[in-house]
Amino acid sequence: MIWVRYFASLRERLGVSEEHLDWYEELGTVSALRASLCGRGGVWADSLAPDQQVLCAVNQELSPPGAQVRDGDEVAFFPPVTGG
């Protein structure tokens, strides 16, 4: 099982802050997990589409799309943050 968390505007658009998902080998990377979530359609596909700027962290470390996702991991999706 993996714990998926959504932050900031993503949380607001998706209407959920976190969820637990059964882990299986096909969800082995950040990009595979993101594609699976997009497969839900609607706001999920719109918000997490490949052309949307969405960052990801696996176990609280910023991670690229090819990063591994393993059973028991925490995966967080969030929009880019600007500061000044």
N, CA, C and O atoms as a DFTB+ gen file, in Angstrom:
336 C
 N C O
     1  1       0.844      -1.161       0.000
     2  2       0.000       0.000       0.000
     3  2       0.898       1.235       0.000
     4  3       1.933       1.255       0.666
     5  1       0.499       2.261      -0.747
     6  2       1.210       3.528      -0.729
     7  2       0.270       4.624      -0.246
     8  3      -0.949       4.529      -0.392
     9  1       0.849       5.645       0.323
    10  2       0.101       6.779       0.827
    11  2       0.348       7.927      -0.135
    12  3       1.491       8.355      -0.299
    13  1      -0.700       8.436      -0.775
    14  2      -0.583       9.519      -1.750
    15  2      -1.208      10.769      -1.145
    16  3      -2.339      10.749      -0.660
    17  1      -0.442      11.859      -1.186
    18  2      -0.909      13.124      -0.622
    19  2      -0.930      14.193      -1.707
    20  3      -0.102      14.186      -2.618
    21  1      -1.882      15.107      -1.598
    22  2      -2.049      16.193      -2.568
    23  2      -2.027      17.508      -1.801
    24  3      -2.639      17.625      -0.739
    25  1      -1.319      18.499      -2.344
    26  2      -1.147      19.755      -1.641
    27  2      -1.585      20.954      -2.471
    28  3      -1.645      20.900      -3.700
    29  1      -1.891      22.039      -1.763
    30  2      -2.197      23.353      -2.328
    31  2      -3.342      23.278      -3.338
    32  3      -4.372      22.663      -3.060
    33  1      -3.172      23.894      -4.499
    34  2      -4.261      23.960      -5.478
    35  2      -4.670      22.580      -5.980
    36  3      -5.827      22.387      -6.353
    37  1      -3.757      21.623      -6.000
    38  2      -4.127      20.260      -6.399
    39  2      -5.140      19.676      -5.425
    40  3      -6.129      19.069      -5.838
    41  1      -4.898      19.856      -4.163
    42  2      -5.833      19.363      -3.137
    43  2      -7.208      19.990      -3.331
    44  3      -8.231      19.312      -3.238
    45  1      -7.219      21.273      -3.597
    46  2      -8.488      21.974      -3.784
    47  2      -9.230      21.478      -5.024
    48  3     -10.438      21.249      -4.973
    49  1      -8.518      21.314      -6.128
    50  2      -9.163      20.858      -7.369
    51  2      -9.643      19.419      -7.278
    52  3     -10.720      19.086      -7.774
    53  1      -8.841      18.562      -6.643
    54  2      -9.188      17.142      -6.571
    55  2     -10.190      16.844      -5.458
    56  3     -10.874      15.820      -5.487
    57  1     -10.271      17.735      -4.488
    58  2     -11.209      17.531      -3.388
    59  2     -10.786      16.461      -2.405
    60  3     -11.618      15.910      -1.683
    61  1      -9.497      16.164      -2.374
    62  2      -8.973      15.148      -1.454
    63  2      -7.550      15.551      -1.065
    64  3      -6.793      16.066      -1.888
    65  1      -7.205      15.313       0.179
    66  2      -5.860      15.672       0.624
    67  2      -4.919      14.471       0.654
    68  3      -3.703      14.623       0.537
    69  1      -5.482      13.289       0.809
    70  2      -4.645      12.085       0.847
    71  2      -5.501      10.852       0.622
    72  3      -6.720      10.869       0.798
    73  1      -4.830       9.789       0.231
    74  2      -5.509       8.502       0.064
    75  2      -4.477       7.390       0.134
    76  3      -3.292       7.606      -0.118
    77  1      -4.936       6.217       0.474
    78  2      -4.098       5.023       0.449
    79  2      -4.484       4.218      -0.787
    80  3      -5.666       4.007      -1.058
    81  1      -3.487       3.778      -1.522
    82  2      -3.722       2.973      -2.719
    83  2      -2.981       1.657      -2.597
    84  3      -1.874       1.599      -2.063
    85  1      -3.601       0.607      -3.097
    86  2      -2.889      -0.664      -3.172
    87  2      -1.735      -0.509      -4.135
    88  3      -1.906       0.019      -5.234
    89  1      -0.560      -0.966      -3.734
    90  2       0.615      -0.891      -4.585
    91  2       0.696      -2.164      -5.425
    92  3       0.439      -3.262      -4.931
    93  1       1.047      -2.009      -6.671
    94  2       1.339      -3.146      -7.526
    95  2       2.445      -2.733      -8.483
    96  3       2.683      -1.540      -8.674
    97  1       3.111      -3.683      -9.075
    98  2       4.320      -3.440      -9.852
    99  2       4.152      -2.387     -10.939
   100  3       5.094      -1.653     -11.238
   101  1       2.967      -2.303     -11.533
   102  2       2.736      -1.329     -12.594
   103  2       2.795       0.107     -12.086
   104  3       2.911       1.035     -12.887
   105  1       2.718       0.305     -10.788
   106  2       2.845       1.638     -10.191
   107  2       4.270       1.868      -9.705
   108  3       4.484       2.583      -8.725
   109  1       5.231       1.277     -10.370
   110  2       6.619       1.277      -9.908
   111  2       7.388       2.563     -10.052
   112  3       8.499       2.666      -9.531
   113  1       6.838       3.569     -10.749
   114  2       7.518       4.852     -10.878
   115  2       6.522       5.989     -10.641
   116  3       5.308       5.793     -10.690
   117  1       7.058       7.163     -10.387
   118  2       6.220       8.345     -10.212
   119  2       5.362       8.567     -11.454
   120  3       4.165       8.832     -11.339
   121  1       5.960       8.462     -12.640
   122  2       5.185       8.708     -13.868
   123  2       4.092       7.667     -14.069
   124  3       3.015       8.002     -14.562
   125  1       4.340       6.422     -13.701
   126  2       3.311       5.384     -13.820
   127  2       2.160       5.648     -12.854
   128  3       0.994       5.469     -13.207
   129  1       2.485       6.070     -11.643
   130  2       1.446       6.401     -10.664
   131  2       0.625       7.588     -11.162
   132  3      -0.604       7.579     -11.092
   133  1       1.310       8.597     -11.658
   134  2       0.611       9.784     -12.167
   135  2      -0.303       9.421     -13.333
   136  3      -1.434       9.902     -13.404
   137  1       0.173       8.579     -14.247
   138  2      -0.652       8.138     -15.376
   139  2      -1.870       7.362     -14.892
   140  3      -2.963       7.516     -15.437
   141  1      -1.687       6.533     -13.875
   142  2      -2.801       5.775     -13.323
   143  2      -3.849       6.708     -12.725
   144  3      -5.047       6.493     -12.905
   145  1      -3.408       7.730     -12.024
   146  2      -4.335       8.701     -11.442
   147  2      -5.053       9.486     -12.542
   148  3      -6.241       9.782     -12.412
   149  1      -4.350       9.824     -13.613
   150  2      -4.971      10.509     -14.757
   151  2      -6.054       9.631     -15.378
   152  3      -7.043      10.140     -15.904
   153  1      -5.868       8.325     -15.317
   154  2      -6.830       7.387     -15.869
   155  2      -8.198       7.452     -15.205
   156  3      -9.164       6.883     -15.714
   157  1      -8.285       8.128     -14.093
   158  2      -9.581       8.311     -13.437
   159  2     -10.471       9.265     -14.238
   160  3     -11.689       9.288     -14.062
   161  1      -9.852      10.043     -15.112
   162  2     -10.594      10.980     -15.956
   163  2     -10.964      12.263     -15.234
   164  3     -10.546      12.496     -14.100
   165  1     -11.747      13.085     -15.900
   166  2     -12.258      14.322     -15.322
   167  2     -11.182      15.226     -14.766
   168  3     -10.152      15.453     -15.402
   169  1     -11.430      15.739     -13.575
   170  2     -10.517      16.677     -12.934
   171  2      -9.149      16.030     -12.667
   172  3      -8.129      16.719     -12.648
   173  1      -9.132      14.714     -12.464
   174  2      -7.860      14.008     -12.250
   175  2      -6.995      14.107     -13.492
   176  3      -5.814      14.442     -13.401
   177  1      -7.574      13.819     -14.655
   178  2      -6.825      13.892     -15.905
   179  2      -6.399      15.325     -16.196
   180  3      -5.279      15.559     -16.651
   181  1      -7.274      16.278     -15.939
   182  2      -6.949      17.686     -16.174
   183  2      -5.830      18.172     -15.260
   184  3      -4.926      18.880     -15.705
   185  1      -5.884      17.801     -14.001
   186  2      -4.937      18.318     -13.010
   187  2      -3.572      17.652     -13.051
   188  3      -2.563      18.290     -12.750
   189  1      -3.528      16.375     -13.422
   190  2      -2.275      15.619     -13.381
   191  2      -1.740      15.256     -14.767
   192  3      -0.808      14.462     -14.885
   193  1      -2.326      15.832     -15.807
   194  2      -1.881      15.555     -17.184
   195  2      -0.395      15.869     -17.340
   196  3       0.137      16.725     -16.632
   197  1       0.271      15.186     -18.255
   198  2       1.706      15.407     -18.447
   199  2       2.083      16.856     -18.759
   200  3       3.196      17.284     -18.452
   201  1       1.173      17.609     -19.362
   202  2       1.504      19.001     -19.686
   203  2       1.309      19.949     -18.508
   204  3       1.621      21.135     -18.618
   205  1       0.804      19.454     -17.394
   206  2       0.625      20.274     -16.194
   207  2       1.910      20.250     -15.359
   208  3       2.533      19.202     -15.187
   209  1       2.287      21.404     -14.852
   210  2       3.469      21.471     -13.996
   211  2       3.092      20.998     -12.596
   212  3       2.459      21.718     -11.824
   213  1       3.493      19.784     -12.294
   214  2       3.219      19.173     -10.998
   215  2       4.523      18.558     -10.509
   216  3       5.174      17.803     -11.231
   217  1       4.893      18.883      -9.292
   218  2       6.086      18.304      -8.692
   219  2       5.691      17.103      -7.849
   220  3       4.530      16.942      -7.471
   221  1       6.676      16.266      -7.563
   222  2       6.415      15.073      -6.778
   223  2       7.557      14.843      -5.795
   224  3       8.720      15.122      -6.084
   225  1       7.195      14.335      -4.645
   226  2       8.183      13.917      -3.659
   227  2       7.843      12.491      -3.235
   228  3       6.683      12.158      -2.994
   229  1       8.858      11.672      -3.152
   230  2       8.704      10.307      -2.644
   231  2       9.429      10.258      -1.308
   232  3      10.629      10.519      -1.224
   233  1       8.688       9.925      -0.278
   234  2       9.237       9.891       1.079
   235  2       9.917      11.216       1.431
   236  3      11.001      11.243       2.014
   237  1       9.250      12.312       1.060
   238  2       9.640      13.680       1.378
   239  2      10.915      14.139       0.690
   240  3      11.571      15.069       1.157
   241  1      11.277      13.487      -0.431
   242  2      12.409      13.925      -1.238
   243  2      11.914      14.216      -2.642
   244  3      11.292      13.362      -3.273
   245  1      12.189      15.428      -3.139
   246  2      11.787      15.804      -4.485
   247  2      12.275      14.740      -5.458
   248  3      13.444      14.356      -5.430
   249  1      11.376      14.264      -6.320
   250  2      11.686      13.112      -7.162
   251  2      11.301      13.350      -8.613
   252  3      10.268      13.963      -8.886
   253  1      12.124      12.871      -9.553
   254  2      11.801      12.993     -10.973
   255  2      10.763      11.945     -11.380
   256  3      10.473      11.027     -10.613
   257  1      10.205      12.079     -12.579
   258  2       9.178      11.129     -13.033
   259  2       9.618       9.662     -13.010
   260  3       8.791       8.775     -12.795
   261  1      10.876       9.403     -13.224
   262  2      11.353       8.022     -13.259
   263  2      11.694       7.439     -11.902
   264  3      12.128       6.290     -11.818
   265  1      11.507       8.204     -10.841
   266  2      11.832       7.720      -9.494
   267  2      10.983       6.512      -9.133
   268  3       9.812       6.429      -9.503
   269  1      11.571       5.596      -8.424
   270  2      10.887       4.379      -8.008
   271  2       9.868       4.654      -6.910
   272  3      10.100       5.468      -6.017
   273  1       8.749       3.967      -6.991
   274  2       7.729       3.971      -5.947
   275  2       7.593       2.527      -5.480
   276  3       7.342       1.618      -6.272
   277  1       7.764       2.342      -4.187
   278  2       7.714       0.990      -3.622
   279  2       6.596       0.882      -2.590
   280  3       6.115       1.880      -2.053
   281  1       6.210      -0.333      -2.339
   282  2       5.199      -0.596      -1.323
   283  2       5.619       0.070      -0.010
   284  3       6.759      -0.078       0.430
   285  1       4.696       0.799       0.606
   286  2       4.969       1.478       1.865
   287  2       5.414       2.917       1.718
   288  3       5.533       3.623       2.719
   289  1       5.666       3.377       0.494
   290  2       6.131       4.746       0.277
   291  2       5.021       5.776       0.459
   292  3       3.834       5.478       0.334
   293  1       5.452       6.992       0.758
   294  2       4.573       8.154       0.754
   295  2       4.926       8.957      -0.500
   296  3       6.090       9.285      -0.727
   297  1       3.925       9.265      -1.299
   298  2       4.123      10.035      -2.526
   299  2       3.273      11.287      -2.437
   300  3       2.072      11.215      -2.174
   301  1       3.900      12.437      -2.656
   302  2       3.174      13.704      -2.580
   303  2       3.235      14.416      -3.923
   304  3       4.291      14.482      -4.553
   305  1       2.102      14.948      -4.356
   306  2       2.020      15.753      -5.567
   307  2       1.658      17.172      -5.172
   308  3       0.793      17.386      -4.323
   309  1       2.329      18.153      -5.798
   310  2       2.061      19.553      -5.464
   311  2       2.487      20.449      -6.625
   312  3       3.349      20.076      -7.421
   313  1       1.880      21.625      -6.714
   314  2       2.239      22.549      -7.780
   315  2       3.585      23.200      -7.471
   316  3       4.014      23.225      -6.318
   317  1       4.255      23.727      -8.505
   318  2       5.511      24.449      -8.248
   319  2       5.254      25.623      -7.305
   320  3       4.178      26.222      -7.317
   321  1       6.224      25.929      -6.519
   322  2       6.090      26.992      -5.530
   323  2       7.030      28.132      -5.925
   324  3       8.171      27.899      -6.323
   325  1       6.549      29.333      -5.814
   326  2       7.419      30.482      -6.073
   327  2       7.594      31.233      -4.778
   328  3       6.738      31.189      -3.895
   329  1       8.672      31.900      -4.676
   330  2       8.936      32.663      -3.464
   331  2       9.631      33.963      -3.829
   332  3       9.989      34.212      -4.980
   333  1       9.799      34.746      -2.839
   334  2      10.473      35.998      -3.133
   335  2      10.692      36.808      -1.900
   336  3      11.252      37.902      -1.970
